[in-house]
Amino acid sequence: MENPNIKIQNTELLSDNWYLLNKVTFDYLNRKGNWVTQKREVYDRGNGAGILLYNKEQKTIILTRQFRLPSYLNGNPSGMMIEVCAGLLDADHPEQCIIRETEEETGYRITDVQKVMETFVSPGAVTEILHLFVGEYNTDMKVSEGGGLEHEQEEIEVLEWSFDKAYNMIVTGEIKDAKTILLLQYAKINLGF
């Protein structure tokens, strides 16, 4: 990270409880040619991957539903979120991660995934890059009930819906998760749903 217009002056660790929260003081050369000192809190939770599983023949997709505390704290009455299968990379490559997460969360063992984009989720405060994929599934790939890992305290409901039902849930506000909206729109435009 060598940008002559940015000089990191100090990084102060604020929390190392779950992931890393740092307070970064930096100098930034603005468009007027003036150096400006700024301070920002930056949350580093690592990078992640997400996937939209689809069955073109049946015109169905697989989504998940689980409790998300931050959404609850910000006005989601139940705290439940409908999302594509996703997880943190940990030490894996994005493709390995999403294949592992797919089986853990949904019970489908897939081997072929297609990367469609990378995105910063909330670049004003979070470092995470999310690698987004699509992948075809069928009933022969179902090897377990899914639901996540007990030792990670995951309690994930697996949902198989028609693509049209899920896509309409963007309009009704029942799906509010950005990665899910992006992948549903990608499927609408590029996969012929």
Disulfide bonds with the S-S distance in Angstrom:
none
